[in-house]
Structure formats: structure tokens, C-alpha cells
Amino acid sequence: MTAVDQVLRLQSVDPCSDPRWAELMTGPDGSLFSSPPWLSAVVDTYGIDFTADVLVDPDGAPVA
């Protein structure tokens, strides 16, 4: 296990409703097509389920 593994952890989230995903999507790497409203529209229209992996720090704040 590396030092990064001990500090950061990967967490699966629902990108349509998880606030950590929404926070990441307001940053420079976010886009309309990965935003919670867009993903929710795709889920409602096509019935596709999405999950996303978010890298969080020890306090649970999203990093990537």
C-alpha cells in the first residue's frame, strides 16, 4: 500500500444526487454532459443507471 492509498480513498457514488460529484463538476474538469442535471435527464429518459468513482480525502471532501 502506498502513502496515497493511506490518505485518499475511492468511493462509488450516484452522480445524479451526490454533492461531492456535483462539486467536482463545477471545477475545470466538469462539463454539461457530466453534470447531475444532465445525467438525471438521461436516467429519466433512457433508464440507464450511473455510478461514479470519486477520490476523497480523509475528511470526505472530493479530490478527483
C-alpha positions in Angstrom: 0.0 0.0 0.0 1.3 3.4 -0.9 1.2 6.6 1.1 -1.6 7.9 -1.3 -3.7 4.8 -0.6 -3.5 5.6 3.1 -4.6 9.2 2.8 -7.1 9.1 -0.1 -9.9 6.6 -0.8 -12.0 5.8 -3.7 -15.8 5.9 -3.2 -18.6 4.9 -5.6 -21.4 7.5 -5.7 -24.6 8.2 -7.5 -23.5 11.2 -9.7 -27.2 12.3 -10.1 -27.5 13.1 -6.4 -24.2 13.0 -4.6 -23.0 16.5 -3.7 -19.3 15.5 -4.0 -19.8 14.7 -7.7 -21.7 18.0 -8.2 -18.8 19.8 -6.6 -16.3 18.2 -8.9 -18.4 19.0 -11.9 -18.3 22.7 -11.1 -14.5 22.7 -11.4 -12.3 22.9 -14.5 -12.7 19.2 -15.4 -16.5 19.3 -15.3 -18.8 19.7 -18.2 -22.5 19.9 -19.0 -22.5 16.2 -20.1 -21.3 15.0 -16.7 -23.4 17.4 -14.6 -26.1 16.0 -12.3 -29.0 17.6 -14.2 -27.8 16.1 -17.5 -27.2 12.7 -16.0 -30.6 12.7 -14.3 -32.3 13.6 -17.6 -30.5 10.6 -19.3 -31.6 8.3 -16.4 -35.2 9.6 -16.7 -35.3 9.3 -20.4 -33.4 6.0 -21.1 -33.5 4.3 -17.7 -29.7 4.0 -17.5 -28.1 3.7 -14.1 -24.9 5.6 -13.5 -22.3 5.2 -10.8 -19.1 7.2 -10.5 -16.0 6.8 -8.5 -14.8 9.8 -6.5 -11.4 10.1 -4.9 -12.0 11.6 -1.4 -9.6 12.9 1.2 -9.7 11.7 4.9 -12.4 14.4 5.6 -14.6 13.1 2.8 -14.0 16.1 0.5 -13.8 15.2 -3.2 -10.3 15.4 -4.8 -10.8 13.8 -8.2 
